[in-house]
Amino acid sequence: MGAAGSKLEKALGDQFPEGERYFGLENFGNTCYCNSVLQALYFCVPFREQLIEYYSNNKNAADAEENLLTCLADLFLQISSQKKKTGVLAPKRFVQRLKKQNEIFRSYMHQDAHEFLNYLLNELVDILEKEARAAKSDQEISPKVANGPTTISSNGSKREPVVTWVHKNFQGILTNETRCLRCETVTARDETFLDLSLDIEQNSSITSCLKNFSSTETLNAEDKFFCDKCCSLQEAQKRMKIKRPPQILVIHLKRFKYIEQLGRYKKLSYRVVFPLELKLSNTVEDADAEYSLFAVVVHVGSGPNHGHYVSLVKSHNHWLFFDDENVEMIDESTVQTFFGSAQEYSSNTDHGYILFYERLDADRSNTS
């Protein structure tokens, strides 16, 4: 990428952000799904900084074993500490670890970028939770040993949930409200999320997709709700609301839909407008939380089983286009060419698939 790298440096000139690095990632046959997501996560500045800080504090631990978290941290540290401002790196160790751990990603078939993101974030959470619990049990056991034997309770009491820095960045809370239409009692159940998957419609917007996500559904006929107060099945109204919005809001547009008549998945190329600035209304807490778009993972291709992934990233007020080894600067107005197609059959097959927004009112603002 020598020529492309120098071209990018020329394009940015004096405006090249101090200390920032823009590196393409080598593709190992079919790893564009991985590269596109890694670039989006790298430019999620709070996540990157906390990941590198975690690694710096833990990499010298005698019992530190290689896992997906250490491989990701090592890659991000490698990029950020390069002497050159631009270039290409091979995320070989990370990809090998990913394939070793999960057979889904071992084949050379087209993989799903959202499936990979989901797996990665959950895997990072699992590793951090295990480490936190191990550290806690060490603290609990150590001081007691000197005072003679102690029996440690193993009665299966509910463990307190561990809140990791991955949770602090990506986790939000949804509340599922069900109102019995006979006694008007509202039953609310909270659930956490690391990303929101939204159904899409032709010529729509993220705001309208979010409204549909929170729309009221009537439960009747075979779908009646068992009301604890009435002690019987009753008609009810159900809705899902965002109770607590996350610092980093990841939105997955459900572009791949199973079509019963065809017996297979089809890609929906629908035009869905995603704004550079997004206001979340209709949330239970933090009303009108405002977000700024900083990355988009784009699916290129007409079908679900083939194609390519690229990413658009905003860094220090500049938009960049990452396509595996290639990195180039793009104009902000280019982002709207990835909304989708207004007609079903279009030559444009480059469509926004995963959107990354950061809260503007967050304490730690992203300088990107």
Disulfide bonds with the S-S distance in Angstrom:
none
